[in-house]
Amino acid sequence: MATQERPLSPHLQVYRPQLTSVMSILHRGTGVVLALGSLVFAGWLVAAATGAEAFAAYSAVLASVPGKIALFGFSACLVYHFLNGIRHLAWDAGHGYEIPKAYASGYAVAVLAVVLTAVLWYVGLTAGGAA
């Protein structure tokens, strides 16, 4: 049986990314990062329960430059996912479906995520957390 060469249905390359679609994809991606980060947190707890040497070694890895970059990324994902989750709860309650409100809340989440992550790290580093 011969296969007909038919065009594929419109896909991602046809549509221009919109703020709502990009934020939806980011919400899913940050959820994956948070799930993986919870494994790192569980490892930290296991190291703490194992003994002082294991805890010190695990903490040294987290305090290294790559560890701090990973922790920064994890905290940025956590803040974004939390704020976007609040936005989704508002939608679940029936608020903010109008296009201007959806875009305004999307930009608010993006800006607040950057600002709150920066504040979180600034406070953490100035409070003596830069061991």
Beta strands, then each sheet from edge to edge (+ up, - down):
end
